Amino acid sequence: MQIGIACDHGGFELKEELKTFLKSNGFEPVDLGTFNENSVDYPDYGAQVAEKISKGELDRGILICGTGIGMSIVANKFRKVRAALANDLFSARLSREHTDSNILVIGGRVVGKELAKEIVRVWLETPFSGGRHLRRLQKIEALEREKFK
């Protein structure tokens, strides 16, 4: 599975760590930047991953900025994107079980490297539970069709 991954300067160090983690677990990270710790604008990088998810070019993505808040806001502007900020294991698991999140957002200045790896592992391994949650996602999709014609 190819997983798009991008960050701003506040998430660069963690992005590099997570790329190695993904590769060692059989995933193919698609690095969409940034490529160093120089100050950049997070919308430029979050939009790249979100657009590829929106178009169906990638199945999932991971975004990292200082807190994760900015990247979450950017990513959720795109149709078919369900970006979830998860700085803990419980949120990572429920973001998959209940909302079938396709982008995981992590705060690079909030979460340590080992916890971030565990968050990614849980997020990748947790399936969508469907059931009543599917009905709710269908309502979100209807809103997208209505509001973003």
C-alpha positions as CSV (number, residue, x, y, z in Angstrom):
1,M,0.0,0.0,0.0
2,Q,1.3,3.4,-0.9
3,I,0.8,6.0,1.8
4,G,1.3,9.7,1.1
5,I,3.2,11.5,3.8
6,A,4.0,15.2,4.1
7,C,4.8,17.8,6.8
8,D,5.8,21.3,7.5
9,H,9.1,22.2,9.3
10,G,7.5,21.4,12.6
11,G,7.0,17.8,11.6
12,F,10.0,17.1,9.4
13,E,12.0,15.1,12.0
14,L,9.0,12.9,12.8
15,K,8.1,12.4,9.1
16,E,11.6,11.0,8.4
17,E,11.2,8.6,11.4
18,L,7.8,7.5,10.2
19,K,9.0,6.9,6.6
20,T,11.5,4.4,7.9
21,F,8.9,2.8,10.2
22,L,6.5,2.5,7.2
23,K,9.1,0.9,5.0
24,S,10.1,-1.6,7.7
25,N,6.5,-2.7,8.0
26,G,6.0,-3.3,4.2
27,F,4.4,0.0,3.2
28,E,5.6,2.4,0.5
29,P,5.7,6.0,1.7
30,V,5.2,8.6,-1.0
31,D,7.1,11.6,0.4
32,L,5.5,14.9,-0.7
33,G,7.7,17.2,1.4
34,T,8.9,19.2,3.0
35,F,12.4,18.0,2.6
36,N,14.2,19.9,5.4
37,E,13.5,21.9,8.5
38,N,13.4,25.3,6.8
39,S,10.2,27.2,7.6
40,V,7.4,26.5,5.1
41,D,3.6,27.0,5.0
42,Y,1.7,23.8,6.0
43,P,-1.2,24.3,3.5
44,D,1.2,23.8,0.6
45,Y,2.1,20.3,1.8
46,G,-1.1,19.2,3.4
47,A,-3.0,20.0,0.1
48,Q,-0.7,17.7,-1.9
49,V,-1.6,14.6,0.1
50,A,-5.3,15.5,0.5
51,E,-5.6,16.1,-3.3
52,K,-4.2,12.7,-4.1
53,I,-6.6,11.1,-1.6
54,S,-9.5,13.1,-3.0
55,K,-8.7,11.9,-6.5
56,G,-8.2,8.3,-5.5
57,E,-4.5,8.3,-6.4
58,L,-3.5,7.2,-2.9
59,D,-5.5,5.1,-0.4
60,R,-4.2,6.8,2.7
61,G,-2.0,9.6,3.9
62,I,-0.2,10.9,6.9
63,L,0.3,14.6,7.6
64,I,2.4,16.2,10.3
65,C,2.8,19.7,11.5
66,G,3.6,21.2,14.9
67,T,0.2,20.5,16.6
68,G,-1.6,18.7,13.7
69,I,-4.4,21.3,13.8
70,G,-3.4,23.2,10.7
71,M,-2.9,20.1,8.6
72,S,-6.3,18.8,9.8
73,I,-8.1,21.9,8.7
74,V,-6.3,21.9,5.3
75,A,-6.9,18.3,4.5
76,N,-10.6,18.3,5.4
77,K,-11.2,21.0,2.7
78,F,-11.0,18.3,0.1
79,R,-13.9,16.1,-1.0
80,K,-13.7,12.4,0.1
81,V,-11.1,13.2,2.7
82,R,-11.6,12.2,6.3
83,A,-8.6,13.5,8.1
84,A,-8.3,12.8,11.8
85,L,-6.0,14.4,14.2
86,A,-4.9,11.6,16.5
87,N,-2.2,12.3,19.1
88,D,-3.2,9.2,21.1
89,L,-4.0,5.5,20.5
90,F,-7.7,5.7,21.3
91,S,-8.3,8.5,18.8
92,A,-6.3,6.7,16.1
93,R,-8.3,3.5,16.6
94,L,-11.7,5.2,16.7
95,S,-10.8,7.4,13.7
96,R,-10.7,4.2,11.7
97,E,-13.5,2.2,13.3
98,H,-16.0,5.0,13.3
99,T,-15.1,7.4,10.6
100,D,-12.9,5.3,8.2
101,S,-10.3,8.1,8.3
102,N,-8.1,8.1,5.2
103,I,-5.6,10.7,6.5
104,L,-3.9,10.5,9.9
105,V,-2.7,13.8,11.3
106,I,-0.1,13.9,14.1
107,G,1.4,16.8,16.0
108,G,5.1,16.6,15.5
109,R,5.7,18.8,18.5
110,V,3.1,17.0,20.6
111,V,3.8,13.4,20.2
112,G,7.1,11.5,20.7
113,K,8.6,9.3,18.0
114,E,7.8,6.0,19.7
115,L,4.2,6.9,20.4
116,A,3.8,8.3,16.9
117,K,4.9,4.9,15.5
118,E,2.4,3.1,17.7
119,I,-0.4,5.5,16.6
120,V,0.5,4.9,12.9
121,R,0.5,1.1,13.6
122,V,-2.9,1.1,15.2
123,W,-4.3,3.4,12.5
124,L,-3.1,1.1,9.7
125,E,-4.2,-2.1,11.4
126,T,-7.7,-1.0,12.5
127,P,-10.6,-1.7,10.1
128,F,-13.7,0.4,9.6
129,S,-16.5,-1.2,11.6
130,G,-19.3,-0.2,9.2
131,G,-22.8,-0.6,10.6
132,R,-24.3,2.6,12.0
133,H,-21.1,4.3,11.2
134,L,-21.6,3.7,7.5
135,R,-24.9,5.6,7.7
136,R,-23.1,8.5,9.2
137,L,-20.4,8.6,6.5
138,Q,-23.1,8.5,3.9
139,K,-24.6,11.6,5.4
140,I,-21.2,13.3,5.2
141,E,-20.9,12.3,1.6
142,A,-24.3,13.7,0.9
143,L,-23.3,17.0,2.5
144,E,-20.2,17.1,0.3
145,R,-22.3,16.5,-2.9
146,E,-24.7,19.3,-1.8
147,K,-22.2,21.9,-0.7
148,F,-19.4,21.3,-3.2
149,K,-21.2,21.0,-6.5
